[in-house]
């Protein structure tokens, strides 16, 4: 193996010696030689009602099918199987409220009871296998109950980040044709109340499909309850129908588990579809091996359940591995920037998985905040969502990990469902590199013609092997699935990122190559921001771009053309920012909005965002031959 030098962290030998995977390169070679054998071995560590006929059916690629013929249910592996062994009374979930005044803990046994009650209730409302249920909840234990209850009875959940506005929520509810919405009265955001229920009211007002809305009492804010449609969760729990166990239904391995809306290059979010069998094998394996999950661990993933990281590594993955997972209702800086460090100390967190944007924002408050706390329980750190810059990596490593904790950078996507590029704890780490392909994965970097680029050069990142937790399609849009991911280079999966590989085989992710912007780790589409802007009466056209930002990674800059007769006023930019917050989400608010006479477009009328980006950064505008006069 090549000598690794330069900025490289070599974990202590004892880390690899005691890890689940002591020799990662050896397993990498073995799994790559026989990916199906590797995945079959991992699948054998979980329980199935009926065995599979085939590990992978690629006869209708790119509509791959995993563990075909098998019967299973992810909830059986998240909960039921733990109830007959030593995990029965182990803590599954620890929760703390934003203000710290409430703590709740659930053993596997009691979590199962809660899930049974929620499942009984939604079943009594007529939800059955295949029905879609929209979940719009803050980070409270009920989000676990709701997701698992749906999966238990074979319903398909669609969790919407509880920071999206009513328009965004409505379009996702309508697209999924959900019959039921599970929400709360309100959520706490840095001490104030965000009115979830009234946003749901707006969103479902004209819905032809929503029959019931379950409302969890959380923030105590005043809400309006529709006598027929809306139900307090606490009232439902008191009914006899809620009592008793609810069967975990036996499903086909390929039956849908959830859809999750994510941004793409058009204004219409894509509904990524994941299924039971392959997804449980993929999330279980990646979490176990990358974060070296052990029975005594306390795992904390700071992601919100509204994003894929919350699905795979806050809810499903940890329970599949029988871990104790911690969920915190609040954010990192309220009331003070020591909030997370205080929680790590208090609960004795062993693995802490977060996003670079959070690290960068906490860095700015200085070392004194973390230094007030004993962080010695930590043994591994993790990063996800965007490239971690070396400066943030070193701060995380030195100030939080005390130079003892390897940092697992994990590159993956809503579509991939599980880690694709990462490392194991004992491997040397290069700050800023996402690591190497996960076991069984074959990653390549291609030029525009589909040839592999030489080491060190930038190109388009593709995945050459199918993997069990892969998306199966875009819900009810097979063609868009094929076009988006499998058509640029036939037979390989196009990730939408650019990257390079170095001489040691480490992969360095550079960023998106499409119209997706990662803002503070949140995935947003330029087209969604633009359509929110043009829904304002003063705006006729809009273009949004992402520009580098020190803390957020990228910040949104927007350019608007006003309607004839509209004038730019001193308050217009602020008004438009508020409009985007109101119609899409506060996380999508542009940092800057410029009023322009016209937008650079191709002769066929497509906005050339690349030209706007170059101009904003004072860079060369590149090839302008297609620009209209
Ligand atoms: C980016 C989040 C660099 C990337 C799990 C990808 C990353 C997009 C990393 C998917 C990482 C995610 N290093 N970039 N470790 N992790 N990304 O669907 O651009 O919200 O394509 O999934 O985030 O975002 P998504």
Boltz pocket constraint, residues with backbone or C-beta under 6 A from the ligand:
constraints:
  - pocket:
      binder: B
      contacts: [[A, 262], [A, 307], [A, 308], [A, 309], [A, 383], [A, 384], [A, 385], [A, 386], [A, 387], [A, 388], [A, 409], [A, 410], [A, 411], [A, 412], [A, 413], [A, 414], [A, 415], [A, 421], [A, 434], [A, 495], [A, 496], [A, 497], [A, 509], [A, 511], [A, 512], [A, 518], [A, 521], [A, 522], [A, 523]]
      max_distance: 6.0
